[in-house]
Amino acid sequence: MAVNPTGIGYEFEWREVVDDSKKNKPLFKCLSPKGLILSGKKSEMVFEYLPNNVGEHESQWLFLIPSQNIV
């Protein structure tokens, strides 16, 4: 969940940091890769995790607010 405490709404974006050394199917998926959070409001972001085997898995993502040049 993200909260926008500012006085203006902003668009956000999630981008996965892709590891080219891993050639497996991605185990994590962002179901809300882009959206808008209005001033003083909250927005829920959903990620899906579907492992194909038991073990430790990780995924790195960047949260961006392009209009503010924030990463």
N, C-alpha and C positions, 0 to 999 in steps of 0.2 A: 504494500500500500504506500502511496505517496501523497503528501499533503502540499498544497500550494499556499504558502502563507503570504504571498505577495499581493499587490493590489491589481494585478493584471493576469489574465489567463495565458497559458502557454501550451504549445504542442511539445510532446516528448516522443522519443524514439529509443527503442532497445536494439542494439546490434551485437550479435555474437562475435566474439574474438575467435576466429577459426584457426585451428592448429592443423597446418597442412601435413604434418607428419602422421596424423591419424587419418586413416582412410576408411574408418568405420562409419556406419550410419549414425547421424547425431542422435544422442539419447535424450537431449533436452530440446524443448521447443517453446518459444514464447508465443502465447495465444493472444497477447495484446501488444504487438510490436510497435504500434503507433497510437497516439491518442491525444486528447486535450484535457487539461486540468484547469477548470475555471478558478478565478480568484477566491481564496478562502475555502476551497472544496478539496475533497479527497478523490483518489482514483485507485481502483484495485487493479493490480497487474497479475496475470496468471501465467505460470510456467508449467509445462507438462514434462514428466520424467518417465520414460519407458525403457527400462534396462532390458537387454537381451541376455544378460548373464549376471551372476552374483559377483559382487566385488565393489571396489571403490570407484566412483566416477565423478568427474568434475566438468564444469563448463564455465567459461568466463564471458561476461556480457558487459557492454558499455551502456550507460544511461545518458542520453543526450537531450539537451534543450537547445536546438539549433538557433532559434531567434536570439538567444543570449550568449551563444558560443560557449556553452557549458557542456563538458564531457565528464 
